[in-house]
Amino acid sequence: MRTFHHVGIITNEKKEGAMYNEVLSVWLTDISKSPNKIEWLKFEEGSILPELIQKETHLAYTVPSIEGELKGKNVIFPPLVCDEHLTIAFIEEEGIPIEIMEIK
């Protein structure tokens, strides 16, 4: 079962308080500081994320099992372990990227 987590919106400017993720080459904001659960993303050249993710707004959901959620789906970015608590992946649904998050 998916639980809504946040919406990721692409921007061309680095937002105040944004943190840089070197692995993904992206500046992103902390959704806990957004009353609307918005994550602003500014991609740098050379990001390993597919173009669809870099160009389109995404929705993000937490799931109990990332592997189970990806079965039979159009996976556009395979699971990436971000830290001991978070693994992410992206699928494409209805023409937009959907971020799948497993939080331990």
Residue frames relative to the residue before (quaternion, step in Angstrom):
aa qw qx qy qz dx dy dz
M 1.0000 0.0000 0.0000 0.0000 0.00 0.00 0.00
R 0.3315 -0.7462 0.5498 0.1763 3.55 -0.87 0.98
T 0.1108 -0.7497 0.6483 0.0727 3.53 -1.19 0.73
F 0.4754 -0.6823 0.4696 0.2965 3.59 -0.73 1.05
H 0.1546 -0.8034 0.5724 0.0552 3.56 -0.99 0.93
H 0.7707 -0.2512 0.1860 0.5553 3.61 0.82 -0.97
V 0.3312 -0.6749 0.6035 0.2658 3.52 -1.39 0.00
G 0.2245 -0.7768 0.5777 0.1118 3.58 -0.93 0.93
I 0.0770 -0.8083 0.5836 -0.0086 3.55 -0.67 1.15
I 0.3994 -0.7261 0.5196 0.2080 3.54 -0.89 1.05
T 0.0190 -0.7801 0.6254 -0.0080 3.56 -1.07 0.82
N 0.4287 -0.6912 0.5194 0.2622 3.56 -1.25 0.42
E 0.7153 0.3870 -0.2474 0.5266 3.57 1.27 -0.07
K 0.4835 -0.6379 0.5094 0.3159 3.55 -1.12 0.65
K 0.3209 -0.7670 0.5297 0.1676 3.55 -0.64 1.15
E 0.6255 -0.5423 0.4082 0.3848 3.55 -1.20 0.61
G 0.8174 0.2316 -0.1953 0.4900 3.56 -0.92 0.94
A 0.4326 0.7066 -0.4663 0.3102 3.59 1.25 0.02
M 0.2456 -0.7491 0.6010 0.1319 3.54 -1.15 0.76
Y 0.3888 -0.7318 0.5141 0.2214 3.56 -1.07 0.74
N 0.1792 -0.7487 0.6310 0.0963 3.54 -0.97 0.97
E 0.3387 -0.7887 0.4835 0.1717 3.57 -0.32 1.30
V 0.6265 0.5537 -0.3457 0.4259 3.60 0.96 -0.80
L 0.7818 0.3259 -0.1544 0.5087 3.58 0.91 -0.94
S 0.3165 -0.7694 0.4898 0.2606 3.63 1.30 -0.17
V 0.5460 0.5840 -0.4104 0.4387 3.54 0.75 1.09
W 0.3234 -0.6739 0.6291 0.2133 3.52 -1.24 0.70
L 0.0711 0.8114 -0.5778 0.0523 3.60 -0.86 0.88
T 0.4096 -0.7145 0.5216 0.2231 3.50 -1.18 0.69
D 0.5499 -0.6119 0.4766 0.3101 3.53 -1.33 0.42
I 0.3679 -0.7641 0.4842 0.2155 3.59 -0.50 1.15
S 0.5747 0.5965 -0.3929 0.3994 3.59 1.13 -0.44
K 0.6744 0.4671 -0.2911 0.4922 3.60 1.26 -0.29
S 0.6405 0.4961 -0.3198 0.4913 3.58 1.31 0.11
P 0.4006 -0.7275 0.4976 0.2504 3.61 -0.64 1.03
N 0.7251 0.4105 -0.2323 0.5017 3.59 1.22 -0.46
K 0.4522 -0.7150 0.4226 0.3252 3.58 1.34 0.28
I 0.3257 0.7328 -0.5177 0.2980 3.56 0.92 0.99
E 0.1282 -0.7336 0.6638 0.0697 3.51 -1.07 0.91
W 0.2060 -0.7712 0.5927 0.1074 3.58 -0.59 1.15
L 0.0951 -0.8095 0.5792 0.0109 3.58 -0.90 0.98
K 0.0290 -0.7573 0.6523 0.0096 3.55 -0.94 0.96
F 0.2305 -0.8082 0.5335 0.0949 3.55 -0.42 1.27
E 0.2872 -0.7152 0.6129 0.1744 3.53 -1.17 0.73
E 0.6367 -0.5156 0.4035 0.4073 3.56 -1.23 0.46
G 0.7706 0.3553 -0.2628 0.4593 3.55 -1.03 0.80
S 0.3700 0.7278 -0.5023 0.2850 3.60 1.22 0.17
I 0.4344 -0.7089 0.4975 0.2477 3.56 -1.04 0.80
L 0.5413 0.6234 -0.4059 0.3918 3.60 1.24 -0.16
P 0.5712 -0.6193 0.4176 0.3403 3.60 -1.02 0.78
E 0.6776 -0.5239 0.3480 0.3811 3.55 -1.24 0.58
L 0.6125 0.5629 -0.3608 0.4217 3.61 0.95 -0.79
I 0.6694 0.4868 -0.2937 0.4782 3.59 0.98 -0.84
Q 0.6893 0.4897 -0.2760 0.4571 3.58 1.04 -0.78
K 0.7489 0.4127 -0.2066 0.4755 3.59 1.18 -0.47
E 0.7806 0.3364 -0.1537 0.5039 3.59 1.10 -0.65
T 0.5712 -0.5525 0.4874 0.3619 3.54 -1.23 0.56
H 0.1160 -0.7921 0.5933 0.0842 3.57 -1.07 0.71
L 0.3183 -0.6823 0.6186 0.2247 3.51 -1.35 0.42
A 0.1674 -0.7925 0.5805 0.0832 3.58 -1.03 0.74
Y 0.0738 -0.7902 0.6084 -0.0077 3.51 -1.04 0.93
T 0.3252 -0.6825 0.6066 0.2458 3.55 -1.20 0.55
V 0.0796 -0.7771 0.6241 0.0188 3.51 -1.19 0.72
P 0.5670 -0.6049 0.4242 0.3643 3.60 -1.14 0.48
S 0.8027 0.0771 -0.0159 0.5912 3.61 1.09 -0.73
I 0.3551 -0.7590 0.5052 0.2064 3.57 -0.44 1.20
E 0.6424 0.5302 -0.3274 0.4461 3.59 0.95 -0.85
G 0.6582 0.5082 -0.3072 0.4627 3.57 0.95 -0.84
E 0.6674 0.5115 -0.2961 0.4530 3.58 0.98 -0.82
L 0.6892 0.5028 -0.2841 0.4375 3.62 1.05 -0.68
K 0.5041 0.6710 -0.4248 0.3392 3.61 1.17 -0.41
G 0.8484 0.1339 -0.1312 0.4951 3.54 -0.84 1.07
K 0.5894 0.5802 -0.3623 0.4297 3.59 1.27 0.08
N 0.5136 -0.6014 0.5059 0.3443 3.58 -1.29 0.31
V 0.1189 -0.8199 0.5594 0.0272 3.58 0.05 1.33
I 0.1247 -0.8115 0.5683 0.0548 3.58 -0.67 1.10
F 0.7606 0.0825 -0.0959 0.6367 3.60 1.31 -0.18
P 0.3595 -0.7779 0.4737 0.2031 3.59 -0.44 1.21
P 0.7220 -0.4507 0.2953 0.4341 3.57 -1.24 0.31
L 0.0679 -0.7615 0.6445 -0.0059 3.52 -1.05 0.98
V 0.3036 -0.7337 0.5798 0.1827 3.57 -0.76 1.04
C 0.2437 -0.7956 0.5429 0.1136 3.57 -0.51 1.21
D 0.7436 -0.1774 0.1265 0.6321 3.55 1.09 -0.79
E 0.7514 -0.4106 0.2563 0.4485 3.59 -1.25 -0.05
H 0.7211 0.4364 -0.2392 0.4820 3.59 1.25 -0.29
L 0.8053 0.2741 -0.1001 0.5161 3.60 1.16 -0.53
T 0.0013 0.7364 -0.6764 0.0123 3.51 -1.06 0.97
I 0.0902 -0.8017 0.5901 0.0290 3.58 -0.95 0.92
A 0.0198 0.7410 -0.6708 -0.0223 3.52 -1.37 0.35
F 0.2502 -0.7518 0.5844 0.1751 3.57 -1.26 0.29
I 0.1076 -0.7409 0.6590 0.0730 3.50 -1.18 0.76
E 0.3529 -0.6851 0.5768 0.2710 3.56 -1.30 0.16
E 0.0986 0.7609 -0.6354 0.0870 3.55 -0.92 1.01
E 0.8505 0.0540 -0.0732 0.5180 3.56 -1.00 0.88
G 0.7026 -0.5038 0.2560 0.4324 3.59 1.10 0.73
I 0.7072 0.3941 -0.2723 0.5200 3.61 1.25 0.07
P 0.5281 -0.6073 0.4689 0.3640 3.58 -1.21 0.35
I 0.1396 -0.7468 0.6467 0.0678 3.52 -1.15 0.80
E 0.2503 -0.7632 0.5793 0.1392 3.56 -0.74 1.07
I 0.1605 -0.7609 0.6249 0.0686 3.53 -0.91 1.02
M 0.0696 -0.8187 0.5694 -0.0246 3.58 -0.72 1.11
E 0.1102 -0.7457 0.6526 0.0775 3.53 -1.00 0.90
I 0.0885 -0.7978 0.5964 -0.0031 3.56 -0.60 1.20
K 0.1855 -0.7982 0.5672 0.0821 3.56 -0.74 1.08
